[in-house]
Amino acid sequence: MWSNLPSDLLAKVFSFLSPDSLARARSTCRQWHMCADSYPSIVPQHQPPWFVALPTRNRELSCYVHNPVTKRWHVLSLEFLSNPIRPVASISSLVLVRVTNSTLLGICNPFTRQFRHLPLLNVARTNPAISVVLPCSTQFRVYVAGGMSEAPRGGATYEPTLEMYDSTHDTWQIIGPIPMEFAVRLTVWTPNESVYSNGVLYWITSARAYSVMGFEVGSNKWQELSVPMADKLEFATLAQRNGILTLVGGTCGDDACIWELNERDNWCLIEKVPIELGLKLRKGKASWCRTKCVGGDGSICLYKELGSGMVIWREVGGKRKWEWFWVEGCNLINDCKEVRSMPIRGVLIQPNISSSCIFH
């Protein structure tokens, strides 16, 4: 495992060592010696999350990760997996994934090369909406809503139930029913992106006009929210900023905007993507088509393909001040290996190589 770690991730590990432990680590091998000398031993306590990109249209068992501190891209092998996967959401330092062409879900740490399947759902279903809740640092819950299940007399039908996985008990349980209209829309028009904010799970439809569906965990109630400029947005994604539900969307020939949902369930415009960064991401074109967005841990990232670059709005200085950044796309690895651009799905995680009980 250690030989496969990017040097800057290894340096992050070294930053937590005491001076005597660091000295012993430096004497272990030439690679560790160079790593310890090349990077500062003291780093900020909180660093921006890493962007992990998984290809979506090929069977390549690898992923690409970007370190926001050193501004370098790395490639990590996923050959420890028996099947290709697609990312669903981040769970702290782990990635919730869906096994391609399967109803199975799993947990993966691409840095430690660990993977395990979650138990089978009570109702096997394809293409459900999925969300993650983190009650504390050592526990997580996965919610699965809607999807297509096997009909009693053959064929398939929309599944009007909601299931929850609890990592503490390692089991699924059916929480309750879903209104059939919501089950259909969660299955057909909802991508994987979901946000949990103030006790509510939120999903956004992927068809115009956009709308947001919410499930209040405490009361088991469903609700629907309108979306600003719903019939004009070319892309729209939910994120979370400072614990508040956030909507990111763009219209053809215009800016991409960021709204927050206030206590009265009204959307308030808080920011726009800088014009020059938006044009750079779109390569001078007017359309925002095929733009994706992922948010979490003090960052909101807009991207397209692996080589197209990213626009990031990120908290800096730990004082809730946010600034815009441009990140070059992944075209070279280690300044020498060329990487072709490809469609990707991205998640934001804080890399961690410590042992997790989820794999035991």
N, C-alpha and C positions, 0 to 999 in steps of 0.2 A: 504493500500500500504506500509506504513512504516514498519509494522511488517514483511513483506516479503523481505525487503531489506537485502542483505549481510552486516554484520557488518562493513567490510572494505569500502564498498560503502557509508554507513552511516557516517563513519569516514571522508571520502573525503568531504562530505557535511559539516561536522563540521569544516573542515580546512578552510573554507571560512568565518566562523563566527568571529565577534569581540569578545574580551574577555568577555564582559558582556553578549552577546547573548549566548556564549558557556556555561557560568555559568548557565544561565536559562535552556539551553538544558539539561545539566547534571542533573538538579533537576527534570526533567520531569518524568522519570521512571528508574527502575533499569537497564534495557537494555541500555538506553542511557548513564546512568552514567558509566557503565562498558566500553562502547564503547569509550567514551570520554577519559577515563583514560588509555585505552589499546593501543591507537594509537596516534602518534604525531599530534599536532594541526597545525604544519607547514609542508607542503609537497611541493615538487618541483612544479613549475608552470606548467610545461609540463610533463606529465607522459606517459609511453608507453600505447598503446591501449590494451583493454581487448580482449581476444579471446572468441568468442561466438560459441559454437558447437551445432548444431541441428541434431538429429538423422535422418537418411534418409530411413531406411528400416522398421520402425515400426510406429505405430500410437500414440506413447507416447507423450502426450501434456506437454512436459517439454524441457528445454534446459540446457546446462552446460556452465558455464562461468569461465574463469581463470583470476585472478587478478595478473598482473606481478609484482606488488610492494610487496604484502604480499606472493606471490607464493602459493595461495590457490585456490582450486576449489569450486564452489558453484553450486547448482541446483536451477533453477527458474521454477516455474509452469507456463505453458501456457494454463491453463484451462479456461482462459478468452476468448480463441479462440473457434469458433464454428466448425472449421475444421483444420486438420493438415496443416502445411505450410512447404515450403522449402526455404531456404535463397537464394537470388539472388546477392545482393550487400549491402554494408554499405552506409549509407547516414549520415555522421557525427555520431551522437549518435543514429540514427535510422537504421532499417534493412528493405530493400526492399525485399519482399517475394512473392512467387508464391503460391497460394492456390492449394493444391494437387488435381489432377484430375479435373482441372478447367483452364479456360483461364484468370481468374481473377488475378490481382496483388494487393498488399496491402502494407501498411506501418505499422511497429510494433516497439514499444519500450518495450522490455521484462522486463525492470526494473520498469517501471511505469504501466505495464499491460494495455497498450493502443494499439488499433488497428483500422485501417479503410481501407476499400477497395478504390482503385483508381477508377475513372470513367471507364466505358466500353470503349474499343478501338473502333475506327471507323470500323476496320475490325477485327472481332473475329478470333483469330489464336492460334494454339497450337505449342508448342516447338519453339518459336522464339529466336533469340539472343537478349540479353538485355544489355544496358549500362547506366551508370549514369554520369551526369555532374553537378558539383557544381559551378555555376557562382559566388555565394557569400554565406555567412554563413546562410542566411535566405531563400535561393531559391535553388531549384534543378530541373533538367530535367531528364526524363527517355526516352531513345530511344529504340524502339522495331523494329527489322529488320527481315524480312523473316518469317518463320513459315508456318504452313499448314492451309489453309482457305477452306471454302466450295466452291466447283466449281459451276458454273452457272447451269450445268445440273446434279447436284448431285455428290456425292463423294467428294474427297478432292484434292487440288492442292497447289503447292508452291505459296506463296504470295510474289510477287516482289515489295513490297512497304516498306517504312520506316516511322514510326510514332513517334511523340515526345509528351511527357506529360510535361507541364509547371506548376510547383506548384503555381506560382503567379496567374494564371488564372484557375487552376484546370480543365484543358481541354486537350484533345488530338487533334493533327492535323497531317495530312499526309504531310511529308516533300517532298517526291518525290519517283521516281522509284529506284529499285535495279536491276542491271544486273542479269538475270535469273541464270547464273552460280553461282553468289555470293549468291543469295537467296537460292539455293539448298544446298550449302555448309554451310551457316549459320544455316540452319534448321537441317541438318543431322549430321554434324560433329563438331558443335561448342558448347562447354559447356557454362555455364553462365558467367564464368570469363571474364571480359572486363576491359580495361584501357583507360582512356582519358588523352592524353598528347599532349601539344603544338597544340591544336586545332583539334586533330584527335582522333576518336574513333577506338580502336583496338580490334579485336577478333582473337583467334588462333584456328585453326582446331584441332580436337582431334584424328585424324587418321594419321598414317604414310603415306607418309612423311608429317610432320607438315609444315604449312605455316601460315602467318599472313595476315588478311584482315583489311584494314583501310578505314574509311570514314572521309573525311575532311569536318568538319561542315560548315565552311564559304563558300566553293565553291560547296558543294554537290557532290564532286568527290570521286570515289572509287579507291582503289589501293591494290596491293598485294605485300607482302614482303617475301623474302626467310627466312629460319630459319637455323642457323648453326647446322650441324650434323642432319639434318631434318629426315633422314631415319634411324637413329640409336638411337634416344632418346626414352626411355621407358615412360617418362612423360615430359610434357612441359607446362608451365604456364606463363602467362603475369603478371607483377606487375609494380609498379612504385617506383622509388627511387630518391629522391631529384628532383622530377618533370620530370624525364627522363624515357622513356619506357624501361622496364627491362624484360629479359627472363630468366626463371629458368628451367633447364632440367637436366636429368641424363641418363646415358647409363649403360647397364648391366655390372657388374664387374668393373665399373669405378666410378669416382667422379661425383657428381652433380655440374654443373657449373652455373655461373651467368654472363649474357652478358648485355650490355647496347647498345642502338641504338644511334649512333652519328649523327651529323648534315648532313652527307653524306648518311644517311640510311644504314650504315654498322654496323654490330654487333661487339662489342669489348668485349673480355673476361676480366672481372674485378675481379672475385673472384671464389673460389671453396669451397664447403662445407667441413669442416675439416673431415679427414678420420674417426677419432674415433666417431664423432657425426653421420656421415652417416651410419656407421656400427651399431651403437646403434639404430637408427631409423629403419633400415632394419633387426634388430635382427640377425646380422652376415651374412645374406644372400647377394647374389650378385645382386639380382634384385631390381629395383626401382618401380616395378609394384604397382599400387594402391596408389602411393604417390600423395598427393595433396599439393597445395601451395596457400597461400593467402597473399597479401601484402597491406600495407597502413599505413599512419601516422607514418612513420619512422620505420617500422618493416616488415620483410619478414619471413613468418612462413611455415615450411614444416611439414606435419603431415600425419597420416594414419587413425587409428581408435581412438576412445575416450581414450582407455587405453594404447595406444602404445607409448605415449610421443611425444614431438615436438622438432624440431630444429629451433631456431630463430636467425636471423641476425638482429640486432637492433641498431639504433642510440643511442648513450649514450653521456651525458654531453652537449647536444645541440651544439656541435662543428663539426657536420657532421662526427664524428668518429663512426664507426660501429664495433660491437663486436658480437661474437657468444655465444649462450646460449643453454643449454639443459633444457627442462621443462618436469617433470614427467607427465605421463598420469593420467587421472582421474579414480582412482580405489577406492578412499574413499572420502566421504563427511563428513566434521567435524570430521575427524579421526576415524569414527566409522561406518558409513553407507557404505556398499560395493556397488560398481557400476560395472555392467558388461560392458565389452568392446563392442562397436557397431560401425557400419559405420556412419560417420558424414560428414556434410558440415560446414565449419567454416567461420566466418567473423571477422574482427577486427573493434571495435568501441570504442569510448570514452563514457563511461556511463554518462548519464545526466538525472536527475529527474525533471528538470524544465519543465514548460508547453510549448508545441509546438503548433503553430497555425495550423499545418497540421491536428490536431485532432479536431479542432473546426469548 
